[in-house]
């Protein structure tokens, strides 16, 4: 006769209990351990402050005693942790934030107090019309302790909207022996059994739970503060190729994948986005009429904005004549620059636009207007949030792009991919597309980089990277000019581009 056996304990439950017991035990000592390793935790704060603007709505999963969440200065800050002891300390230290003792693997919006009467007026108001979502969700080293990382990432989806960014930081597994040694000699808080995740592990877990990884980054080569040496190694040596793979801190930034689901983007009453196409034009009189004739309808309504910039030919007269005589479905607008350069023209055009989607089309028409629906479809369907043209996929004539230009374009693409932590094939293509709301955020944060870009393309790319927008590229068949000559001074402007890359490296990479 078989004996009745008790139901087996799920291995996840056993691990979870071990983690809970451990952090309840060490909770009173966590502040002391943080003080011992202050230099490391200061860098963790610096990274998150770079990725998250102050005043955002932030959910911290595995928040510990709340120090990192408080340092981000959120307008709405919510922390959850499995340990009641650490949550108690967090609530005592930061009464203006909200902390909940909850298991991330079973987390629901209701569990952390939504739709209950215990929310303060400020907290409810800060969540606006989407009380269940946050701008940023952070898992700062907490994935190393989850019993089921895949389940946690899945459980976080209800807290996301289309613009939410999930930031996961974790230790490089190459550091396991050194960190174990730190524990043994009393220089690191004792640790329970951990998940040692690789960058590919985390990216894969995000992908299979419905996220799109946007950035992968590595930083922090020297975890102890040796005056002079640590600053040099961590700021300038750690980000370099090859060396970066030895860094202690890995991070991945991801967005929720809502493709196929109606996106929560600003839409017109017709539910299809409207589009504004800005056409900067200098000495392009022969292309103005063709730009209108060849441009397809984009979205619910298409607005075309010409911005003329100190032409020496009849460009302005051609623009005025076309806008006066036009009787088609588009709305046409025309303005003249008082400033100089393409960047100034694009900013003027965007300021005068009304569309949900903003698009740039160079008046030389080397990017065929007929290709613009590909860009519009990519952003309207949620495939990306910043769409960049790529001229380097399809064959192109030497007249359109000589071999030296091709080499320069590929070189700058490699440099920008390194700086932006996102792969780009062609950064110098003039056609770029983004949502108006994202451009407004980008423009509001422009002071971080300053007014350093006379072309405008890189101001947009760097700003998009700072906002962690999802950059995707749309290939186009690059065409030779049929009118006029290029306004580009290749050598002079190439040197400007190099200076811009050096400047951007200090603002994006060596932080």
Beta strands, then each sheet from edge to edge (+ up, - down):
strand 1: 57-61
strand 2: 76-81
strand 3: 98-101
strand 4: 134-140
strand 5: 160-171
strand 6: 211-219
strand 7: 249-256
strand 8: 275-281
strand 9: 302-308
strand 10: 331-336
strand 11: 357-360
strand 12: 386-390
strand 13: 432-435
strand 14: 471-475
sheet 1: 3+ 2+ 1+ 4+ 5+ 7- 6+
sheet 2: 10+ 9+ 8+ 11+ 13- 12+ 14+
end
